[in-house]
Amino acid sequence: MATRNRYEELARSVSAIGAVKRGLARVLPVDCQGGSAAVLALVNHHGAMRTSKLAELMAVDMSVCSRHVAHTVDHGWIERLPDPDDKRSRILHLTEPGRAMLDELDRRVTEAFSRHLAEWTDDDVDQLTHLLARLRDSFGDCRAHHA
């Protein structure tokens, strides 16, 4: 029974992370909200890719991914270039304005954490970072296992 209560409390705490995510979303530029920010971050991290690969990484339907990609293309943050292996396909590339937007996103999120966690010790922040990474790793790659 103690284990069940411990995991119930963990479930409530993880659910409360939604409030943190909403708070972080409020610091993002109006024209670059969560979906667009995810596109930029993933293309930056994984390199140029097809939209189908991006949709897989985002764990969203192709139509949802395509809307986010279209938004980033319209703003000049991502460009669609012909795939050298298949001229019918397009490869998504991060542009210089896209890198600048990523820098702005990073700055805003870092400042928000700095403001909200000002009273935390460096060890507290390091421990939280470590435990969140461990939690994510414990769930593995769950993108293909939608409930």
ABEGO torsion letter per residue (X at the ends): XAAAAAAAAAAAAAAAAAAAAAAAAAABBAABBAAAAAAAAAAAAAEBBBAAAAAAAAGBBAAAAAAAAAAAAAAGABBBBBBAABAABBBBBBBAAAAAAAAAAAAAAAAAAAAAAAABBAAAAAAAAAAAAAAAAAAEBAAABBX
